[in-house]
Amino acid sequence: MALDYSTSPSTNNSSTTAAPVTPASTSSSTSIPTQVNLPSSSAYCFISDKDVHCVPINSFNSFSDNFIALDNTSKQNDEADFTPDKLYLKNKNLLYSLNNPSLSDLELDSPTLSNATLHTGSPPLSLAIPTNNNLQNHHIHHSQNNQTLIPPSQTSSQTSSELNLPAIINNYSTHAIYLPRLIINLSENLNTEFKELKGLLIKIFPTWSPKDVINLKQLTGGITNMLLSCTNQDLNETVLIRVYGHGTNLIIDRHREFISHLILNSLGLAPPIFSRFKNGLVYGYLSGRSLEPNELSNENLFPLIAQNLGNWHKKLDYKLIENGVEKLRTFSMNLKLQLKSSNGGSGSGSGSGIGSLKNKKFKKKFISNVWELLEDWIDIVPINPDLISSFNDNLPHEVSQDNLKTIIQEEFSWLKENLSKSNSPVVSSHCDLLSGNVIIPQDFDLQKPLINLPSIEDNPIKFIDYEYMLPAPRAFDIANHFAEWQGFNCDRSAIPTPHKSNEILVKWVRGYLGDLNAPMNNVEELIDEIATFYGLPGFYWGIWAMIQSELSNIDFNYSNYGKLRLEEYWEWKGHYLKKQTSP
């Protein structure tokens, strides 16, 4: 349960759906002048036939004018207030131990790039260019019917008439502007009535000009973490801006979050995402409201939640996200090398130019599944009295500051070994499906009996907030959702018992399977699979909370919360061991 984040963008808004928003890429049909040679860190990212593509913004002058300043402004570099050495955190030394995937989106953060070919022109990519110029109404699933593949070697030499950015972007329903060097300072924006943010919105949505028709409303958060509703009053268009909290990028892979959101939107499982900047996102508004923890167990609602999660797990291929994340890392890395090359090899660090960069030893700095994430968290979890006490109270041998890390790792190894025996299918998991991340229509009648499941297209449930998405066993994602039934006060009695005699769980599982009359043997098999993973959410969020106790500036007792969540794990382990030894 990620307490650093607001749970619903629509809690304080009406349920009226805002008019669709037209991003910059679709607002003009001007021809594209010749390509700019200076490398750009910003890009358009879009999805074609389930594949992610990135096009440098300054490859196309008619649109690069809006964003080129964001590449070159001295204010917007990596030495800003939101990078580790400037953050106000309780334990700064902890920062340099973190295996962080996105401290800098332009740093050397891909394990595959030590052998990458350096291009002095456009980054290496195969770009699908539609041959038909009238593409305003085409969508992603139509794109493969009228396109010509341009190899990387030709992309950098195309004439202005052959490369038309609106034609490229408008052919795909999912696309976003990637601005990895732009940092939004919330304190400054609050003091200037959001002048900078309004300017950014006009760059992304040119039709939103002038600034005085844009209304920004703070929904949640403070000066270090904020969710804003942004409305153009003339056009009746609304989007959301989320600015990340201090230090949150140290335990969340922002590359993965961005790509996950793009792919989810392309499948109709998430609202549009319009832009990613270094410390935040601009994305679509979903009408409705978030749930309260006690509503998760509503019998007229939870089968719909289960059906939607089952659809996620079946429809979303985690390998597509993995490929997209690696492509974005490769793209960013090549741009970094080009920027170094264009500066004559100048920059921080020893060595000179590209040669020293190519010879640099690369370290894997990203996480590819939930097990690797937990291993990473255990490596950097701070040692505190609550953590020591939790393990001391539940293990037969003495636990101290000296041996705590070793014991936690041993406990995790035992847990992973035993859970892996269940062979629960690995799926693209939400991993944070608490009540606040489940959205229902404002007028949803919780008292109306649910007789049958609707078609998945008519299911009114939506999921939001994709920061923690990772490949994980499906049973973990389901068990983690059930653990959220207890709410923030950790009332474990609210978590449904994972047993075939529990009618609530039987009905939930049938909803997940998409059939309220699913055979009982299929239901029992999945319940057993889920029950095996009932302890992992407590272990996962317990370790997470101990890290947050050092990183977060929020007034919340994360250490105590972590101890409570670990109790959840120890209770499960006791039942599990008893069951294993029963005749």
Protein Blocks (a to p, Z undefined) as FASTA:
>chain_A
ZZkbcfbfklmpcfbdcdddddfklmcccdcddddfbdcfbdcdddeehiacdddfklpm
klmmmmmmmmmmmklcckbfkbmklpccfblmlmmmpccfklplkbcfbfklmmpccdfb
dcdddddddfbfblmlgcfklmmmmccdddfklmmmccfklpcfklmmmmpmbdcdddfk
bccdfklmmmnoommmmmmmmmmmmmlpcfklpccddfbdcfkbccdddddfklopacdd
ddddehklmmccfklmmmmmmmmmmnopaccdfbdcfkbccddddedddddfklmmpmkl
mmmmmmmmmmmmmmmcfklmmmmmmmmmmmmmmmmmmmmmmnnopaededehjklmmmpc
cddfbdfbfklmmmmmmmmoccdfklmmmmmmmcfbdcdfklmmmmmmmmmmmmmmmmmm
nopacdddeklacfklpccdfklcfklccfbacdfklpmbdcehjklgccddfklmmmmm
mmmmnomnopaklpccddfklmklmmmmmmmnopakbcfklmmmmmmmmmmmmmmmmmmm
mmmmmmmmmmpmcdcdfklmmmmmmmmmmmmmmmmmmmmmpZZ
